[in-house]
Amino acid sequence: MTSPDDERSLVAVQAAFEELGRLAFAEHSLESVVDKVTALASEVLPGEPITSVTIVREGRASTVASSGRLALDLDETQYRLGNGPCLTAATTGQPAEILDTRSATEWAEFAGRAAELGCRSVRSHPLPVQERVAGALNVYARTTPSDDSRTRDLLSRFVAYAVVPVSNMYLYESVVEQAGHLRAALDSRAVIDQAKGILMERLKLTADQAFSVLARMSMTTNTKVREVAEDLVHTGQLPGQ
């Protein structure tokens, strides 16, 4: 039979899940999504949890978002040691946890540091694997979770659910960043092509010869080829002429 407290807890959890599902990319950043996850976690999970997101790219781990200094410090402790729940979850694709940092035997050095900083339990859940990128959502709690299987199941369900908007937001920001780089590259190519055309017409050069002129001027003036090209297009002269 479900008690009134259990029913209220289930309602709160369902409301939190629904709010996570309504997060709109256009209105948030990865940092704000992580902050929202932390706020909702504090409403439905024990232990005053703080969260962070670890990304492992080409063998190097970094924290791309965190909702508090404690989470960032403990992430960086694991990166320095080369082991811990967040790295294990990110690299193996399996959830990892420390139920009580004061008595943990696995990742003992990290657990000791976590206990010193007031963190009592840790759970990391892997992000969906993307090409050459792995990651984990980390939840650091200031109290030890109950041994009650229902509490542990709630923690597992919340982290597994929260990882979806976090992962999607990370991918969204990555795509936007890549699109920005692509646009910048296309803009650079366009202005370089314009500058080459000017040189080809003015000096009767081939396309390769015109680019060589731009490249030599770039090295001489210690500026990027794109900047040399922009000067030529805007002023009609190469730098120094």
C-alpha positions in Angstrom: 0.0 0.0 0.0 1.3 3.5 -0.9 1.5 6.0 1.9 0.5 9.7 1.5 4.2 10.6 1.7 5.1 8.2 -1.1 2.3 9.5 -3.3 3.5 13.1 -2.8 7.0 12.0 -3.7 5.8 10.3 -6.8 3.9 13.4 -7.9 7.0 15.5 -7.3 9.2 13.2 -9.3 6.7 13.1 -12.2 6.5 16.9 -12.2 10.3 17.1 -12.3 10.5 14.7 -15.2 7.9 16.6 -17.1 9.8 19.9 -16.5 13.0 18.4 -17.8 11.1 17.2 -20.8 9.9 20.7 -21.5 13.3 22.4 -21.6 13.7 24.4 -24.8 17.1 24.6 -26.4 16.6 28.2 -27.6 15.9 29.4 -24.1 18.8 27.7 -22.3 22.5 27.1 -22.3 24.2 23.8 -21.1 25.1 25.6 -17.9 21.5 26.6 -17.3 20.2 23.1 -18.1 22.6 21.7 -15.5 21.4 24.3 -13.0 17.9 23.2 -13.7 18.8 19.6 -13.2 20.3 20.5 -9.9 17.3 22.5 -8.8 14.9 19.7 -9.6 17.2 17.1 -8.1 17.2 19.0 -4.8 13.4 18.9 -4.9 13.1 15.1 -5.3 16.4 13.6 -4.1 17.9 13.6 -0.6 21.3 15.0 0.1 21.3 18.6 -1.3 22.7 17.3 -4.6 25.0 19.3 -6.9 25.6 18.2 -10.5 28.1 18.5 -13.3 28.8 17.2 -16.8 32.0 15.5 -17.7 33.1 15.2 -21.4 35.9 13.0 -22.5 37.2 13.9 -26.0 40.2 12.2 -27.5 41.2 10.8 -24.2 41.0 14.1 -22.3 38.4 14.8 -19.7 36.9 18.2 -18.8 33.9 19.7 -17.0 31.7 21.5 -19.5 29.1 22.6 -16.9 28.6 22.5 -13.2 26.1 23.9 -10.7 28.6 24.5 -7.9 32.2 24.6 -6.8 32.0 21.3 -5.0 31.1 19.4 -8.2 33.9 21.1 -10.2 36.4 20.4 -7.5 35.5 16.8 -7.3 35.5 16.4 -11.1 39.0 17.9 -11.3 40.2 15.6 -8.5 39.2 12.6 -10.6 40.9 14.0 -13.7 44.1 14.5 -11.7 43.9 11.0 -10.2 42.9 9.4 -13.4 40.0 7.5 -11.9 36.7 7.9 -10.1 32.9 7.4 -10.8 32.6 10.2 -13.5 35.5 8.8 -15.5 34.3 5.3 -15.1 30.8 6.1 -16.3 32.0 8.2 -19.2 34.5 5.7 -20.5 32.7 2.4 -19.8 29.1 3.5 -20.6 28.0 2.0 -17.2 26.6 3.9 -14.2 29.1 4.2 -11.3 28.5 5.2 -7.7 29.9 5.6 -4.2 27.3 5.1 -1.6 29.3 6.5 1.3 32.6 8.3 0.7 33.7 7.8 4.3 33.9 4.0 3.9 34.5 3.5 0.2 37.2 1.0 -0.8 37.0 1.6 -4.6 38.5 4.9 -5.7 39.7 5.3 -2.1 41.8 8.4 -2.6 39.1 10.3 -4.5 36.5 9.1 -1.9 38.6 10.4 0.9 38.9 13.8 -0.8 35.2 13.9 -1.4 34.5 13.1 2.3 36.8 16.0 3.3 34.9 18.4 1.2 31.5 17.3 2.7 30.3 15.1 -0.1 28.8 11.8 1.2 27.7 10.0 -1.9 28.3 10.2 -5.7 26.5 8.8 -8.7 27.6 9.2 -12.3 25.5 8.2 -15.3 26.9 8.0 -18.8 25.8 10.3 -21.6 24.7 8.6 -24.8 27.9 7.8 -26.8 28.7 10.1 -29.7 31.5 9.9 -32.2 34.9 10.3 -30.4 33.1 11.9 -27.5 32.0 10.3 -24.2 30.6 11.9 -21.1 28.7 11.5 -17.8 26.2 13.4 -15.7 27.5 13.5 -12.1 25.4 13.9 -8.9 27.2 14.8 -5.7 25.2 14.6 -2.5 26.0 16.0 0.9 24.3 13.2 2.8 24.5 9.4 2.4 21.4 8.1 0.6 19.2 5.7 2.5 19.8 2.0 2.0 16.1 1.8 1.1 16.0 0.3 -2.4 13.2 2.7 -3.3 15.5 5.7 -2.7 18.3 4.2 -4.7 15.9 3.4 -7.5 14.7 7.0 -7.5 18.2 8.3 -7.7 19.0 6.0 -10.7 15.8 6.9 -12.5 16.3 10.6 -12.0 19.9 10.6 -13.3 18.9 8.4 -16.2 16.1 10.8 -17.1 18.1 14.0 -16.6 20.9 12.8 -18.8 18.7 13.1 -21.9 18.2 16.9 -21.9 21.8 17.4 -20.7 23.1 15.3 -23.6 20.8 16.9 -26.1 21.8 20.4 -25.0 25.5 19.5 -25.3 25.0 18.2 -28.8 22.9 21.2 -29.7 25.6 23.6 -28.6 28.3 21.5 -30.3 26.3 21.7 -33.6 25.8 25.5 -33.2 29.5 25.9 -32.6 30.5 23.8 -35.5 28.1 25.7 -37.7 29.7 28.9 -36.6 33.2 27.6 -37.4 31.9 26.4 -40.8 30.4 29.8 -41.6 33.6 31.5 -40.6 35.6 29.2 -42.8 33.2 29.8 -45.7 33.5 33.6 -45.2 37.3 33.4 -45.1 37.3 31.3 -48.3 35.1 33.9 -50.0 37.2 36.9 -49.1 40.4 35.0 -50.1 38.9 34.1 -53.4 38.0 37.8 -54.0 41.6 38.8 -53.2 43.0 36.2 -55.5 40.8 37.4 -58.3 42.1 41.0 -57.8 45.7 39.8 -58.0 45.0 37.6 -61.0 43.5 40.4 -62.9 46.0 43.1 -61.8 49.2 41.1 -62.1 48.1 38.5 -64.6 48.7 35.6 -62.2 47.3 32.1 -62.0 45.1 31.2 -59.0 48.0 29.4 -57.3 50.4 32.3 -57.9 47.9 34.7 -56.5 47.5 32.6 -53.3 51.3 32.4 -53.0 51.4 36.2 -53.0 48.8 36.3 -50.2 50.7 33.6 -48.2 54.1 35.4 -48.5 52.5 38.6 -47.4 50.9 36.8 -44.5 54.3 35.5 -43.3 56.0 38.8 -43.8 53.5 40.8 -41.8 52.7 38.0 -39.3 49.0 38.2 -40.0 46.5 35.6 -41.1 45.9 35.1 -44.9 42.3 36.0 -44.4 43.3 39.4 -42.9 45.7 40.1 -45.7 42.9 39.2 -48.2 40.4 41.5 -46.4 42.9 44.4 -46.5 43.3 43.9 -50.2 39.6 43.7 -50.9 38.8 46.7 -48.8 41.7 49.0 -49.8 42.8 47.7 -53.1 46.4 47.3 -51.8 48.4 44.7 -50.0 49.7 45.6 -46.5 52.9 47.6 -46.7 52.3 48.9 -50.2 
